[in-house]
Structures are given as C-alpha cells and as structure tokens.
Amino acid sequence: MALADRAPPPLNPRSGFAPRRVGILGGSFNPAHEGHRQISLAALGRLGLDEVWWLVSPQNPLKPVAGMAPIDRRLADARAVARHPLIRVTDIETRLGTRYTADTLVKLVRAFPRTRFVWLMGADNLTQIARWERWTQIFHAVAIAVFNRPTYCFRALSGMAARRFARRRLAAAAAGSLARKTPPAWVFLFTRLNPISATAIRARRSGRRQGRT
C-alpha cells in the first residue's frame, strides 16, 4: 500500500480541491510538551494552515541514543499532549525509512503532490541547521517558518542560514502567504511561546526518580 494511501489526510471542507497547507514539526519529541503544542497552534493561526503534522523521529542523528525513549512511548506521549483535531501525530518518517530531514521532505513532497508543506522550527534550530545533512536542500524543498525562542533571536538571524537565504525571507505580515510561495521562502515570527524544553522535562523526571530511590 502506498504511503499516501496509508496516511491520507482528509480534505478540509473549507479548502475544497485547493492544495492543502500542512505544517511539519519534526523532532525527537523526547518528550512532547506544551511548547510543541503552542508552536503548532501559532502556526495554524499565523500561517493559515489546514493541519500540522508532528513527525516523531525514530532517532535524531545529532542527538545521543542514550536517554532516547522508545518511539512507541514518544508517539503516545505526543498524542496525549497534542489535544487538537488539526494536529496529527505520525511515524511517517519511520515508515519512509529516512534518517535526515532533507530526505524526508523530498519523499513527503513526492508522496503528497497536492500538499503545500511548511517546515516549522524554533529559532534555536535555525542557529544550528547548518550542521544538518544537506541543509540547503531543506530550504529548497519546502517553505520554512521559524518561531522565536528566548535568547536565540539575534544568533538565529545573524547565523549562516539566515544570511544565506536573506533575500528569500518574507516579512512577518506576509506569513499567511508563505505556504503558497515557491521555495526557498521563509519567515521569522516573533511569538510568545512556552520556554520549556524537553531537556528540562527529562532532567526534572530524572530528579524525581532519583528522589524515590
């Protein structure tokens, strides 16, 4: 069965037969938290998206295997946190058999030719995206929306990726048209988001477990 047949997002009644606009929030989700949910809700509103997909990665190449919860647990936790009919938690990356974001996006675009994808990420990821495998291909594959995170704004906007694609940056006021733009196209949005991180949650959980021993 084809990927598109196994995971067919139904057409939004508001959009008729127009191309769907789907935001992609990728990551380990180890664990998922309210920050993920808030960035997704902000994307739905500011970018005029039909859905947001959480791509729960089997293993981030830049993160250690140690401490990574099993993917089934991360998927279950993510579904419990999402709590929204327009946020879809998926293991598509596992089924695609891809390891790098660049490869995942190429296959998604091919599998869903009538969908306009927008890659969603925090400013912290923009600061280090140049470390990602074939990172420039990501900018050429889909539009990108970057959401501010505390302390990362200056570094993100002065970093290699922002400078490389400076001429392709949209004004925040034009964010609603981002999904219709031909890549490379990106926008930086200043939004009040939850500063919590998965690292902080894991540290807190670890402290509680140690306290019980």
N, C-alpha and C positions, 0 to 999 in steps of 0.2 A: 504494500500500500504506500502511495506517495506521501511525502511529508505533508503537503498541502491538504491531503485527504484526511490524515490523522489528526491534524490540528487546525481545522478551518474556522477562523473567527467569523461569526455570522455578520452579515452586512448590518450596519447601524441603520435603523429606519430613517434617520434624518438625512443620511447621505445618499440614499438611492443606489444608483450604479456608479457613482463617483468613486475615484480611488480612495481607499481607506487611509487614514493618517494614524500611524501607530508609533508610540514612543517605546524605545527599548532601553531598559535599565538593566545592565548586566553586572554580574559580580558574584562573589562567593556567598553572600547573604549568610555569613557565619558569626552571628545570626542576623536575620532580618530584624529591622527595628523601625520605630516611628519616623526616623529621618528618611528612610526609603519611601515610606508612605507619603510623607509630606512633599518630597520632591516630585512624586508621581502625580499627586493632586495639583501641585503647582503647574506641572507640565500639561495636564489635561486642560486647565483653565487658560494659561498664558499662550499655549501653542495651538489651541483648538483641536486637540487630538480626539480620535474616536476611542482609543484604548491605550493602555500602557502594558507592555509585557515585561515581566521580571524574568530575565534569563539567568537561572541559577546555575552557575558554572560548576562542572564536576571538580575542577582544580585550577585555580588561578596560577599561571606559570611564574608569576612574580611573588607568590606567597608560599610559605613553607607547608609541607604536607602535615607536619606535626601540629596538632591542635585543630585540624580541619574536621568538623563533624561530618558524619556520613551524609550523602546527598539526600537520601530519603528524609532524614530528620530536618535538614535545611529547607527542603521543599515544604514539609508540613508546617514548620515554624513560619515560613514566608506566607503561606495561605492564611494562617491564623492572624498575621499582622496586617495583611493587605486589606481585608474587610471592605471591599468596594467592587461593585459589579463591573467596573471598567478597568480593573487591574487584574491581569491574567498572570498567574504564576506558572512557569513552564520549564521543562527539562529539555527543550528543543536542542540546546547545544550538545547534550549528551547523545541524543538520537542522531544529530548531524555528524557526530564523531569529530568535531573540531576542537582545537586547543586554543587557537588565537582568535581574537576579536575580528581581525581582518578577514579571516577565512569564514567565520560565522556569518558576517554581514554579506559576503558575496553569495553564500548559499541561501540565505534568507531572501535576498532580493530576487534570486532566480526562482525560488520556491513560491514566492508570493508576488508575481509581477504587477499586480494591480494595487499593491500596498505601498504607500509612501512612508518609509521608515525615518524616524529621527532618533539618533543615539543621544541618550541622556546621561549626563555625568556631573559630578561636583567639581568645583574649581581645584580641589586637591588632585584629582586625576589629570586635569589639564596641565598641571605643573610637571607631571612625570610621564605624560603619554609618549614622549619621545623615546622612552625605554621600551615601549610596546613593540612587538614584532610587526614590521611593515606599517608603522603608524600613519604614514601619509596616505596609505590606501584607505584607511578608515574615513578620512576626510573626503576622499573622492568617491566613496561608496554610498554614503548617506549624509543627510544634513545632521548637524550636531547642535545640541542645546547644552550650555554649561551653566550650572547654578552656583552662585556664590556660596562659599563656606567661610566661616570666621577665620581670619588670619591668612587666607590663601589668595585673596583678591589681587594684590599687587604682584605677587610671584606668578600667578597664573597669566595675567595679562601682559607681563613682560617676558614670559618664557618663550622657548623656541617655537612651540606650536602656534601660539598666538601671533608671534611675529611672522612666521612662515605664511600664515593664511590671513594676515591683517586685512588685505583688500577684499576678502570674501566674508568679512564679518558684517552682519546686519545690525541695524540699530534695534535696541530693545523694543521700541514702539512698533517695529515691523515683525515681531516674533510670531504673530498669528499667521504670517505667510511663509514661515520657514519650511514647513512640510512640502510646499509647492515649489520650492527652489531647486534648481539643478545643482548637485554637489560639485565642488566644495562650497558649502554655505554654513555659517554657524552664527550663534548669538550668545551673548553673555548676559544672564539675567540676575539682577540683584533681588533676592527674595529672602524673607526672614524664615530660615529653616531651622529645624532642630539640630543643635550642635553635637548630639550624642553620636558615638561611633561604635562599630561592632567590637573594636578592640577594648573599649572601655567596658562594654557589657560582659565580654569574656573575662576580663580581669575581675569584675565585681562578682561574677558567678564563681570564679575560682576561689576568691576570698571567702565566700560563703561556705564552699565545700570544705576548705581547709579549717574553717572555724568549727565545723561539726566533727572534725576528727579528734 
